Amino acid sequence: MRVTARRCAVLWSAAVFFFPVLNSFTHVAAAATATSARDVAVLSITGPVEGALAAYVDRVVGLAEQRGQRLLVHLDTNGGRLDAALAIVTTLLRLPPEKTMAYVEKKAISAGALIALACGTLIMHPDATIGDCAPISFSGEGPKMLGEKFQSPLRAKFRSLARRNGYPPLLAEAMVTPDLEVWRLDQEKTPRYFSADDRENLPKSMKNAARVVVAKGRLLTMDAAEAVHLGFSPATAESREQAAGLVFSGPVALEVIGPTWSENLSRFLYAATPFLLLIGAAGLYLEMKTPGFGVFGVMGVLFLSLVFFNQYLAGLAAYLEFFLAILGVMLLMVDFFVLPGFGVAGVSGIVAIVVALVLSFQDFIVPDPALPWQGKIVAANLFLVLGTFGGAFFVSLAALRYLVPRLGQVMEGPFLTNTLAGAHSFSDKNIALYQGVSGTARTDLHPAGKIRIGKNDLDAVTEGDYVKKGARIVVTAVKNGRIIVREEER
């Protein structure tokens, strides 16, 4: 038990101190190898929007700030997690509007539209589309649009970005809410946009001249030509080089800053998180059901460490999560190896590990009532963790039934596939003669194993201590047919 505890503690402690050092080294190396000869930095947002992508954006924006570069955000995404998108938006807002532009190559849908509007200027490829940013959740019945409680704060964010960067605020809100009907009046020099209610208060001549541009019940989604017509974009461009030339004055040279290997690894691990949790939890459960510390324990610690490692790279996990995880593992070991039965320590250990995992998937601790999607995020993270733990239980049961008995064919271990050759049977009267006699541990005793006294191999147990194979032992008692031993003092 003490050896197992020490090994687990060493592995988890190494994870706590190694992950931050590795991540810092990676970012320093990336900064050292990048050049600052070009005045426009390019970052690419492709694929799902998630926490690992937010970490990449933060690094590139930081480099652009240090070098005084302008920033081109190359977008091609269908969106993703709202919390990750909002983190990216907050990062982009560190740069002034005149230093940022978004280039939509194919699509900037949902969270992608939110990121695009955070930039000072929007340029689109002629075949690109943007819009449709209604908040949705997924259930057994498929995607479902969230109600006004979720739409209202998100509309406010779109409205704020639109006013900051010169986009039509009402049309930006129409990307979020399908119940918002928007009308346009072209009689004046600058087009004006009205909601259906505001249109009713216009003079009759102006009311008749206005025309609807976003019908009620529909979300605003635009192609490149419509984005130009509605005032979101000054022009279209066939390439990001052409787009940068249109927005930034003078000749421009682009420097593409790609993700580091750790950021690519983080995105891969993010996609594999349910699998990592499943195998990690199953490994720890199997380790508790088998003697000693072996392949299942190493596998469980490794896979769960990868989960925390990934969330640290994404900027979500910090020392609080690592501390809770280590505390949970230690409580479980105390409950399994020290205390009888499964009680308070075991339950507390499981709760600590679950809380650590849930917190590692989000950038907040307690949900903010003003941001209702944070409650949804907590519920989704809790469902992910508890669901994978439940799945791990059934996986481990199947492994105990079909996998573990077969491992004896390829590795040494205490399995129930041995014959009884060489076994000895003694009466209580006979084995009582061994009390006080010294011998040798034929196997590790933790606490059960085999000993040799004279020419006889006997089953024995210790009083709870761990005795290594080959150590000298002495029989301290014989009770109910059991030989009780301890390591002989030298």
Secondary structure, DSSP 8 states (H G I E B T S, - for coil): -HHHHHHHHHHHHHHHHHHHHHHHHHHHHHHHH----SSEEEEEEES-B-HHHHHHHHHHHHHHHHHT-EEEEEEEE--B-HHHHHHHHHHHTTS-GGGEEEEEEEEEETHHHHHHHTSSEEEE-TT-EEE----EEEETTEEEE--HHHHHHHHHHHHHHHHHHT--HHHHHHTT-TT--EEEE-SSSS-EEEEHHHHHTS-HHHHHH-EEEE-TT---EEEHHHHHHTTS-S-B-SSHHHHHHHHSSS---EEE----HHHHHHHHHHHTHHHHHHHHHHHHHHHHHSSSS-HHHHHHHHHHHHHHHHHHHTT---HHHHHHHHHHHHHHHHHHHTSSSS-HHHHHHHHHHHHHHHHHTSS-SS--TT-THHHHHHHHHHHHHHHHHHHHHHHHHHIIIIIHHHHTTTS----TT---TT-----HHHHGGGTT-EEEESS-BSSEEEEEETTEEEEEEESS--B-TT-EEEEEEEETTEEEEEE---
